[in-house]
């Protein structure tokens, strides 16, 4: 078997968690060059889920190439700010960066479709669209304008709807509400009287504490607990309809990508695929535990009402139509995503939703029966 073909296959095997693959690749990598990259991210080191995804990619790439391909990881602010990752990769300041593409909605709204838009696909549906539904190909054409290659490299799953200092029961409660949120969802909420606030993650807690804002969204129980929001806002709403399955991407400078040996390209792509799976698994493990702790600390869990959800769905569709009317590229990609999402929603309603709804009801019945004993 030729070395190049073997390495490529072994690298792809990493996505499935093949434990033996790194050692096999190491033995064959002796003739390949030593490459050193830098990866900047949008996350602080304290968020071991998001920043941890960056570290996982770095470690896997090094292990799979016998230490010949090294990517040094930098947290938000160490090279550039968390919202400047795309610029840093595009300009060649760094070879790659880990980020959420909706941060660049103001630069190009189409990029948000690489991450999440209101009432978009959930995690599994997003993966299906990206890997097999044409999403990756459509979005890579968009990223070419920015001298960037994009790889799915993480997901949080459906996020929570945020923390509020008061209850949000009706649409009237949204009027004048100062809420930390931005981009597409911010535009949709503006139509309902909300005053969106763009605030960096590290500044959200003091803004809530001082009453500068009335509410804020971040991610979910595990990450939100770390940032301490429950200490200053006790009402915790769900779901985060603006982030049904937000994908985190590794953005790679095209010139740096093309300079990599094919073997290293294969290993990097496989490491991203692995991070895409394991980040979601980590969130699904840690979020239930964190939510129990939050509730024990007095957090009041609340669902957004059907009235509010329906109104947000309507205004989100209006915003999408307005952007589409001005931006043909957004229209093309958005309509492709919506068509795929709608087919997925119909499919999920057959088996997945029925199963999940029954299991939720069965669990409640079991808990009720246990209390009677």
TORKOL-4160 file (C-alpha; in steps of 0.2 Angstrom, whole numbers, padded with zeros to 4 digits, m for minus):
373
<pt num="1" X="0000" Y="0000" Z="0000"/>
<pt num="2" X="0007" Y="0017" Z="m0004"/>
<pt num="3" X="0011" Y="0029" Z="0010"/>
<pt num="4" X="0000" Y="0043" Z="0004"/>
<pt num="5" X="m0015" Y="0032" Z="0002"/>
<pt num="6" X="m0013" Y="0024" Z="0018"/>
<pt num="7" X="m0011" Y="0040" Z="0028"/>
<pt num="8" X="m0027" Y="0048" Z="0020"/>
<pt num="9" X="m0037" Y="0033" Z="0025"/>
<pt num="10" X="m0030" Y="0032" Z="0042"/>
<pt num="11" X="m0033" Y="0050" Z="0045"/>
<pt num="12" X="m0051" Y="0049" Z="0040"/>
<pt num="13" X="m0053" Y="0034" Z="0052"/>
<pt num="14" X="m0050" Y="0046" Z="0066"/>
<pt num="15" X="m0068" Y="0054" Z="0064"/>
<pt num="16" X="m0075" Y="0037" Z="0070"/>
<pt num="17" X="m0063" Y="0037" Z="0085"/>
<pt num="18" X="m0051" Y="0024" Z="0079"/>
<pt num="19" X="m0039" Y="0023" Z="0094"/>
<pt num="20" X="m0025" Y="0014" Z="0084"/>
<pt num="21" X="m0025" Y="0026" Z="0069"/>
<pt num="22" X="m0013" Y="0039" Z="0077"/>
<pt num="23" X="0001" Y="0027" Z="0080"/>
<pt num="24" X="0000" Y="0019" Z="0063"/>
<pt num="25" X="0000" Y="0036" Z="0055"/>
<pt num="26" X="0015" Y="0041" Z="0065"/>
<pt num="27" X="0025" Y="0027" Z="0058"/>
<pt num="28" X="0022" Y="0032" Z="0041"/>
<pt num="29" X="0024" Y="0051" Z="0043"/>
<pt num="30" X="0043" Y="0051" Z="0044"/>
<pt num="31" X="0045" Y="0058" Z="0027"/>
<pt num="32" X="0033" Y="0072" Z="0029"/>
<pt num="33" X="0038" Y="0090" Z="0033"/>
<pt num="34" X="0036" Y="0098" Z="0051"/>
<pt num="35" X="0022" Y="0111" Z="0050"/>
<pt num="36" X="0017" Y="0124" Z="0064"/>
<pt num="37" X="0001" Y="0133" Z="0064"/>
<pt num="38" X="m0008" Y="0145" Z="0076"/>
<pt num="39" X="m0027" Y="0144" Z="0079"/>
<pt num="40" X="m0036" Y="0158" Z="0087"/>
<pt num="41" X="m0053" Y="0156" Z="0095"/>
<pt num="42" X="m0069" Y="0166" Z="0100"/>
<pt num="43" X="m0069" Y="0158" Z="0117"/>
<pt num="44" X="m0060" Y="0160" Z="0134"/>
<pt num="45" X="m0051" Y="0146" Z="0142"/>
<pt num="46" X="m0064" Y="0145" Z="0156"/>
<pt num="47" X="m0076" Y="0137" Z="0144"/>
<pt num="48" X="m0069" Y="0120" Z="0143"/>
<pt num="49" X="m0083" Y="0114" Z="0130"/>
<pt num="50" X="m0080" Y="0127" Z="0117"/>
<pt num="51" X="m0061" Y="0131" Z="0120"/>
<pt num="52" X="m0059" Y="0112" Z="0123"/>
<pt num="53" X="m0065" Y="0109" Z="0105"/>
<pt num="54" X="m0050" Y="0119" Z="0099"/>
<pt num="55" X="m0038" Y="0109" Z="0110"/>
<pt num="56" X="m0045" Y="0093" Z="0104"/>
<pt num="57" X="m0042" Y="0097" Z="0086"/>
<pt num="58" X="m0024" Y="0102" Z="0090"/>
<pt num="59" X="m0020" Y="0087" Z="0101"/>
<pt num="60" X="m0028" Y="0075" Z="0088"/>
<pt num="61" X="m0018" Y="0082" Z="0073"/>
<pt num="62" X="m0002" Y="0081" Z="0083"/>
<pt num="63" X="m0005" Y="0063" Z="0088"/>
<pt num="64" X="m0010" Y="0058" Z="0071"/>
<pt num="65" X="0006" Y="0065" Z="0063"/>
<pt num="66" X="0019" Y="0060" Z="0076"/>
<pt num="67" X="0020" Y="0078" Z="0081"/>
<pt num="68" X="0025" Y="0084" Z="0064"/>
<pt num="69" X="0009" Y="0095" Z="0062"/>
<pt num="70" X="0007" Y="0106" Z="0077"/>
<pt num="71" X="m0007" Y="0119" Z="0080"/>
<pt num="72" X="m0004" Y="0130" Z="0094"/>
<pt num="73" X="m0021" Y="0136" Z="0102"/>
<pt num="74" X="m0025" Y="0154" Z="0108"/>
<pt num="75" X="m0040" Y="0160" Z="0117"/>
<pt num="76" X="m0050" Y="0175" Z="0113"/>
<pt num="77" X="m0040" Y="0191" Z="0116"/>
<pt num="78" X="m0023" Y="0183" Z="0115"/>
<pt num="79" X="m0020" Y="0187" Z="0097"/>
<pt num="80" X="m0036" Y="0195" Z="0091"/>
<pt num="81" X="m0053" Y="0198" Z="0100"/>
<pt num="82" X="m0066" Y="0184" Z="0099"/>
<pt num="83" X="m0076" Y="0193" Z="0086"/>
<pt num="84" X="m0061" Y="0196" Z="0074"/>
<pt num="85" X="m0057" Y="0177" Z="0071"/>
<pt num="86" X="m0063" Y="0178" Z="0053"/>
<pt num="87" X="m0053" Y="0193" Z="0049"/>
<pt num="88" X="m0037" Y="0186" Z="0056"/>
<pt num="89" X="m0039" Y="0170" Z="0046"/>
<pt num="90" X="m0044" Y="0179" Z="0030"/>
<pt num="91" X="m0029" Y="0191" Z="0032"/>
<pt num="92" X="m0016" Y="0177" Z="0036"/>
<pt num="93" X="m0013" Y="0183" Z="0053"/>
<pt num="94" X="m0016" Y="0165" Z="0059"/>
<pt num="95" X="m0018" Y="0150" Z="0049"/>
<pt num="96" X="m0035" Y="0145" Z="0057"/>
<pt num="97" X="m0048" Y="0150" Z="0069"/>
<pt num="98" X="m0062" Y="0142" Z="0079"/>
<pt num="99" X="m0078" Y="0152" Z="0079"/>
<pt num="100" X="m0097" Y="0154" Z="0077"/>
<pt num="101" X="m0100" Y="0161" Z="0060"/>
<pt num="102" X="m0115" Y="0171" Z="0065"/>
<pt num="103" X="m0104" Y="0183" Z="0073"/>
<pt num="104" X="m0100" Y="0190" Z="0056"/>
<pt num="105" X="m0118" Y="0193" Z="0051"/>
<pt num="106" X="m0114" Y="0211" Z="0049"/>
<pt num="107" X="m0101" Y="0207" Z="0037"/>
<pt num="108" X="m0111" Y="0195" Z="0027"/>
<pt num="109" X="m0128" Y="0188" Z="0033"/>
<pt num="110" X="m0125" Y="0172" Z="0022"/>
<pt num="111" X="m0111" Y="0167" Z="0034"/>
<pt num="112" X="m0123" Y="0165" Z="0048"/>
<pt num="113" X="m0131" Y="0150" Z="0039"/>
<pt num="114" X="m0114" Y="0141" Z="0043"/>
<pt num="115" X="m0119" Y="0142" Z="0061"/>
<pt num="116" X="m0137" Y="0145" Z="0065"/>
<pt num="117" X="m0152" Y="0156" Z="0061"/>
<pt num="118" X="m0169" Y="0158" Z="0070"/>
<pt num="119" X="m0179" Y="0142" Z="0068"/>
<pt num="120" X="m0165" Y="0133" Z="0058"/>
<pt num="121" X="m0160" Y="0115" Z="0059"/>
<pt num="122" X="m0156" Y="0106" Z="0075"/>
<pt num="123" X="m0139" Y="0098" Z="0078"/>
<pt num="124" X="m0142" Y="0082" Z="0068"/>
<pt num="125" X="m0152" Y="0091" Z="0054"/>
<pt num="126" X="m0138" Y="0104" Z="0052"/>
<pt num="127" X="m0125" Y="0090" Z="0051"/>
<pt num="128" X="m0135" Y="0081" Z="0038"/>
<pt num="129" X="m0137" Y="0097" Z="0028"/>
<pt num="130" X="m0118" Y="0101" Z="0029"/>
<pt num="131" X="m0112" Y="0083" Z="0026"/>
<pt num="132" X="m0124" Y="0076" Z="0013"/>
<pt num="133" X="m0137" Y="0090" Z="0009"/>
<pt num="134" X="m0127" Y="0102" Z="m0001"/>
<pt num="135" X="m0124" Y="0115" Z="0013"/>
<pt num="136" X="m0105" Y="0113" Z="0014"/>
<pt num="137" X="m0103" Y="0115" Z="m0005"/>
<pt num="138" X="m0114" Y="0131" Z="m0005"/>
<pt num="139" X="m0106" Y="0139" Z="0010"/>
<pt num="140" X="m0088" Y="0135" Z="0004"/>
<pt num="141" X="m0092" Y="0145" Z="m0011"/>
<pt num="142" X="m0097" Y="0160" Z="0000"/>
<pt num="143" X="m0081" Y="0158" Z="0011"/>
<pt num="144" X="m0070" Y="0158" Z="m0005"/>
<pt num="145" X="m0073" Y="0177" Z="m0006"/>
<pt num="146" X="m0065" Y="0178" Z="0011"/>
<pt num="147" X="m0050" Y="0167" Z="0007"/>
<pt num="148" X="m0056" Y="0154" Z="0019"/>
<pt num="149" X="m0060" Y="0136" Z="0020"/>
<pt num="150" X="m0074" Y="0130" Z="0032"/>
<pt num="151" X="m0075" Y="0114" Z="0042"/>
<pt num="152" X="m0089" Y="0109" Z="0054"/>
<pt num="153" X="m0080" Y="0107" Z="0071"/>
<pt num="154" X="m0092" Y="0108" Z="0085"/>
<pt num="155" X="m0110" Y="0111" Z="0090"/>
<pt num="156" X="m0119" Y="0115" Z="0106"/>
<pt num="157" X="m0136" Y="0108" Z="0102"/>
<pt num="158" X="m0152" Y="0118" Z="0105"/>
<pt num="159" X="m0148" Y="0132" Z="0116"/>
<pt num="160" X="m0158" Y="0140" Z="0130"/>
<pt num="161" X="m0168" Y="0156" Z="0128"/>
<pt num="162" X="m0159" Y="0166" Z="0141"/>
<pt num="163" X="m0159" Y="0174" Z="0158"/>
<pt num="164" X="m0172" Y="0187" Z="0163"/>
<pt num="165" X="m0174" Y="0198" Z="0179"/>
<pt num="166" X="m0193" Y="0197" Z="0177"/>
<pt num="167" X="m0205" Y="0184" Z="0170"/>
<pt num="168" X="m0209" Y="0185" Z="0151"/>
<pt num="169" X="m0227" Y="0179" Z="0150"/>
<pt num="170" X="m0234" Y="0189" Z="0135"/>
<pt num="171" X="m0229" Y="0199" Z="0120"/>
<pt num="172" X="m0232" Y="0214" Z="0130"/>
<pt num="173" X="m0218" Y="0209" Z="0142"/>
<pt num="174" X="m0206" Y="0211" Z="0127"/>
<pt num="175" X="m0209" Y="0229" Z="0124"/>
<pt num="176" X="m0194" Y="0239" Z="0128"/>
<pt num="177" X="m0185" Y="0224" Z="0135"/>
<pt num="178" X="m0166" Y="0227" Z="0134"/>
<pt num="179" X="m0159" Y="0210" Z="0129"/>
<pt num="180" X="m0142" Y="0204" Z="0125"/>
<pt num="181" X="m0143" Y="0196" Z="0108"/>
<pt num="182" X="m0138" Y="0201" Z="0091"/>
<pt num="183" X="m0138" Y="0198" Z="0072"/>
<pt num="184" X="m0153" Y="0189" Z="0064"/>
<pt num="185" X="m0162" Y="0186" Z="0080"/>
<pt num="186" X="m0160" Y="0204" Z="0086"/>
<pt num="187" X="m0168" Y="0210" Z="0070"/>
<pt num="188" X="m0183" Y="0198" Z="0073"/>
<pt num="189" X="m0185" Y="0203" Z="0091"/>
<pt num="190" X="m0184" Y="0222" Z="0086"/>
<pt num="191" X="m0200" Y="0220" Z="0077"/>
<pt num="192" X="m0208" Y="0214" Z="0093"/>
<pt num="193" X="m0202" Y="0229" Z="0103"/>
<pt num="194" X="m0186" Y="0222" Z="0111"/>
<pt num="195" X="m0170" Y="0233" Z="0112"/>
<pt num="196" X="m0156" Y="0221" Z="0107"/>
<pt num="197" X="m0139" Y="0224" Z="0115"/>
<pt num="198" X="m0123" Y="0218" Z="0108"/>
<pt num="199" X="m0112" Y="0214" Z="0123"/>
<pt num="200" X="m0096" Y="0203" Z="0125"/>
<pt num="201" X="m0098" Y="0187" Z="0135"/>
<pt num="202" X="m0087" Y="0194" Z="0149"/>
<pt num="203" X="m0097" Y="0209" Z="0151"/>
<pt num="204" X="m0114" Y="0201" Z="0152"/>
<pt num="205" X="m0114" Y="0197" Z="0171"/>
<pt num="206" X="m0111" Y="0215" Z="0177"/>
<pt num="207" X="m0123" Y="0222" Z="0165"/>
<pt num="208" X="m0137" Y="0210" Z="0172"/>
<pt num="209" X="m0131" Y="0214" Z="0189"/>
<pt num="210" X="m0132" Y="0233" Z="0187"/>
<pt num="211" X="m0149" Y="0232" Z="0178"/>
<pt num="212" X="m0141" Y="0239" Z="0162"/>
<pt num="213" X="m0149" Y="0225" Z="0153"/>
<pt num="214" X="m0165" Y="0215" Z="0157"/>
<pt num="215" X="m0160" Y="0199" Z="0150"/>
<pt num="216" X="m0146" Y="0189" Z="0141"/>
<pt num="217" X="m0144" Y="0173" Z="0131"/>
<pt num="218" X="m0128" Y="0163" Z="0131"/>
<pt num="219" X="m0127" Y="0145" Z="0128"/>
<pt num="220" X="m0135" Y="0132" Z="0140"/>
<pt num="221" X="m0134" Y="0126" Z="0158"/>
<pt num="222" X="m0116" Y="0121" Z="0159"/>
<pt num="223" X="m0108" Y="0136" Z="0151"/>
<pt num="224" X="m0121" Y="0148" Z="0159"/>
<pt num="225" X="m0118" Y="0141" Z="0176"/>
<pt num="226" X="m0099" Y="0144" Z="0174"/>
<pt num="227" X="m0103" Y="0163" Z="0170"/>
<pt num="228" X="m0114" Y="0164" Z="0186"/>
<pt num="229" X="m0130" Y="0172" Z="0178"/>
<pt num="230" X="m0141" Y="0163" Z="0190"/>
<pt num="231" X="m0135" Y="0174" Z="0204"/>
<pt num="232" X="m0142" Y="0190" Z="0196"/>
<pt num="233" X="m0157" Y="0184" Z="0185"/>
<pt num="234" X="m0167" Y="0170" Z="0191"/>
<pt num="235" X="m0179" Y="0166" Z="0177"/>
<pt num="236" X="m0172" Y="0154" Z="0164"/>
<pt num="237" X="m0181" Y="0152" Z="0148"/>
<pt num="238" X="m0181" Y="0140" Z="0134"/>
<pt num="239" X="m0179" Y="0136" Z="0120"/>
<pt num="240" X="m0166" Y="0147" Z="0111"/>
<pt num="241" X="m0176" Y="0147" Z="0095"/>
<pt num="242" X="m0162" Y="0157" Z="0087"/>
<pt num="243" X="m0150" Y="0143" Z="0089"/>
<pt num="244" X="m0158" Y="0126" Z="0086"/>
<pt num="245" X="m0142" Y="0118" Z="0082"/>
<pt num="246" X="m0128" Y="0130" Z="0081"/>
<pt num="247" X="m0112" Y="0124" Z="0072"/>
<pt num="248" X="m0095" Y="0130" Z="0077"/>
<pt num="249" X="m0083" Y="0130" Z="0063"/>
<pt num="250" X="m0064" Y="0129" Z="0060"/>
<pt num="251" X="m0060" Y="0142" Z="0047"/>
<pt num="252" X="m0044" Y="0139" Z="0038"/>
<pt num="253" X="m0034" Y="0151" Z="0027"/>
<pt num="254" X="m0035" Y="0145" Z="0009"/>
<pt num="255" X="m0016" Y="0148" Z="0006"/>
<pt num="256" X="m0011" Y="0139" Z="0021"/>
<pt num="257" X="m0023" Y="0125" Z="0017"/>
<pt num="258" X="m0016" Y="0122" Z="0000"/>
<pt num="259" X="0002" Y="0122" Z="0006"/>
<pt num="260" X="m0002" Y="0107" Z="0018"/>
<pt num="261" X="0003" Y="0090" Z="0012"/>
<pt num="262" X="m0013" Y="0080" Z="0007"/>
<pt num="263" X="m0010" Y="0068" Z="0022"/>
<pt num="264" X="m0011" Y="0083" Z="0034"/>
<pt num="265" X="m0027" Y="0090" Z="0025"/>
<pt num="266" X="m0035" Y="0073" Z="0028"/>
<pt num="267" X="m0030" Y="0072" Z="0046"/>
<pt num="268" X="m0036" Y="0090" Z="0050"/>
<pt num="269" X="m0053" Y="0087" Z="0042"/>
<pt num="270" X="m0055" Y="0071" Z="0052"/>
<pt num="271" X="m0050" Y="0080" Z="0068"/>
<pt num="272" X="m0063" Y="0093" Z="0064"/>
<pt num="273" X="m0076" Y="0079" Z="0061"/>
<pt num="274" X="m0072" Y="0071" Z="0078"/>
<pt num="275" X="m0073" Y="0088" Z="0087"/>
<pt num="276" X="m0090" Y="0090" Z="0079"/>
<pt num="277" X="m0096" Y="0074" Z="0087"/>
<pt num="278" X="m0088" Y="0075" Z="0104"/>
<pt num="279" X="m0092" Y="0093" Z="0108"/>
<pt num="280" X="m0111" Y="0088" Z="0107"/>
<pt num="281" X="m0108" Y="0073" Z="0117"/>
<pt num="282" X="m0100" Y="0083" Z="0130"/>
<pt num="283" X="m0114" Y="0096" Z="0131"/>
<pt num="284" X="m0127" Y="0082" Z="0132"/>
<pt num="285" X="m0118" Y="0074" Z="0147"/>
<pt num="286" X="m0114" Y="0090" Z="0156"/>
<pt num="287" X="m0130" Y="0101" Z="0153"/>
<pt num="288" X="m0143" Y="0089" Z="0163"/>
<pt num="289" X="m0131" Y="0089" Z="0178"/>
<pt num="290" X="m0129" Y="0108" Z="0178"/>
<pt num="291" X="m0148" Y="0111" Z="0176"/>
<pt num="292" X="m0151" Y="0101" Z="0192"/>
<pt num="293" X="m0138" Y="0112" Z="0201"/>
<pt num="294" X="m0146" Y="0128" Z="0194"/>
<pt num="295" X="m0163" Y="0123" Z="0200"/>
<pt num="296" X="m0157" Y="0118" Z="0217"/>
<pt num="297" X="m0150" Y="0136" Z="0218"/>
<pt num="298" X="m0167" Y="0144" Z="0215"/>
<pt num="299" X="m0167" Y="0146" Z="0196"/>
<pt num="300" X="m0185" Y="0147" Z="0189"/>
<pt num="301" X="m0186" Y="0137" Z="0173"/>
<pt num="302" X="m0199" Y="0144" Z="0161"/>
<pt num="303" X="m0204" Y="0140" Z="0143"/>
<pt num="304" X="m0208" Y="0154" Z="0131"/>
<pt num="305" X="m0226" Y="0154" Z="0128"/>
<pt num="306" X="m0234" Y="0148" Z="0111"/>
<pt num="307" X="m0239" Y="0166" Z="0108"/>
<pt num="308" X="m0221" Y="0172" Z="0109"/>
<pt num="309" X="m0214" Y="0158" Z="0099"/>
<pt num="310" X="m0227" Y="0160" Z="0085"/>
<pt num="311" X="m0224" Y="0179" Z="0084"/>
<pt num="312" X="m0205" Y="0176" Z="0084"/>
<pt num="313" X="m0207" Y="0163" Z="0070"/>
<pt num="314" X="m0217" Y="0176" Z="0060"/>
<pt num="315" X="m0204" Y="0190" Z="0062"/>
<pt num="316" X="m0190" Y="0179" Z="0059"/>
<pt num="317" X="m0197" Y="0174" Z="0042"/>
<pt num="318" X="m0200" Y="0193" Z="0038"/>
<pt num="319" X="m0182" Y="0197" Z="0042"/>
<pt num="320" X="m0176" Y="0182" Z="0031"/>
<pt num="321" X="m0187" Y="0189" Z="0016"/>
<pt num="322" X="m0181" Y="0206" Z="0018"/>
<pt num="323" X="m0163" Y="0201" Z="0018"/>
<pt num="324" X="m0166" Y="0189" Z="0003"/>
<pt num="325" X="m0174" Y="0203" Z="m0007"/>
<pt num="326" X="m0157" Y="0213" Z="m0005"/>
<pt num="327" X="m0145" Y="0199" Z="m0006"/>
<pt num="328" X="m0147" Y="0185" Z="m0019"/>
<pt num="329" X="m0133" Y="0174" Z="m0012"/>
<pt num="330" X="m0141" Y="0174" Z="0005"/>
<pt num="331" X="m0158" Y="0170" Z="m0004"/>
<pt num="332" X="m0150" Y="0155" Z="m0013"/>
<pt num="333" X="m0142" Y="0147" Z="0002"/>
<pt num="334" X="m0156" Y="0151" Z="0014"/>
<pt num="335" X="m0169" Y="0144" Z="0003"/>
<pt num="336" X="m0159" Y="0128" Z="0001"/>
<pt num="337" X="m0157" Y="0126" Z="0020"/>
<pt num="338" X="m0176" Y="0129" Z="0023"/>
<pt num="339" X="m0181" Y="0116" Z="0010"/>
<pt num="340" X="m0169" Y="0104" Z="0018"/>
<pt num="341" X="m0175" Y="0109" Z="0036"/>
<pt num="342" X="m0193" Y="0106" Z="0031"/>
<pt num="343" X="m0190" Y="0089" Z="0025"/>
<pt num="344" X="m0181" Y="0085" Z="0040"/>
<pt num="345" X="m0194" Y="0092" Z="0052"/>
<pt num="346" X="m0207" Y="0080" Z="0043"/>
<pt num="347" X="m0196" Y="0065" Z="0045"/>
<pt num="348" X="m0192" Y="0069" Z="0063"/>
<pt num="349" X="m0210" Y="0070" Z="0067"/>
<pt num="350" X="m0213" Y="0052" Z="0062"/>
<pt num="351" X="m0202" Y="0043" Z="0074"/>
<pt num="352" X="m0190" Y="0054" Z="0083"/>
<pt num="353" X="m0203" Y="0066" Z="0090"/>
<pt num="354" X="m0215" Y="0052" Z="0095"/>
<pt num="355" X="m0202" Y="0043" Z="0104"/>
<pt num="356" X="m0195" Y="0058" Z="0113"/>
<pt num="357" X="m0213" Y="0064" Z="0118"/>
<pt num="358" X="m0217" Y="0046" Z="0125"/>
<pt num="359" X="m0201" Y="0045" Z="0134"/>
<pt num="360" X="m0204" Y="0062" Z="0143"/>
<pt num="361" X="m0222" Y="0057" Z="0147"/>
<pt num="362" X="m0216" Y="0040" Z="0154"/>
<pt num="363" X="m0203" Y="0048" Z="0164"/>
<pt num="364" X="m0215" Y="0060" Z="0172"/>
<pt num="365" X="m0227" Y="0045" Z="0176"/>
<pt num="366" X="m0213" Y="0035" Z="0184"/>
<pt num="367" X="m0208" Y="0050" Z="0195"/>
<pt num="368" X="m0226" Y="0053" Z="0200"/>
<pt num="369" X="m0228" Y="0034" Z="0205"/>
<pt num="370" X="m0212" Y="0035" Z="0215"/>
<pt num="371" X="m0218" Y="0049" Z="0225"/>
<pt num="372" X="m0234" Y="0040" Z="0230"/>
<pt num="373" X="m0224" Y="0026" Z="0237"/>
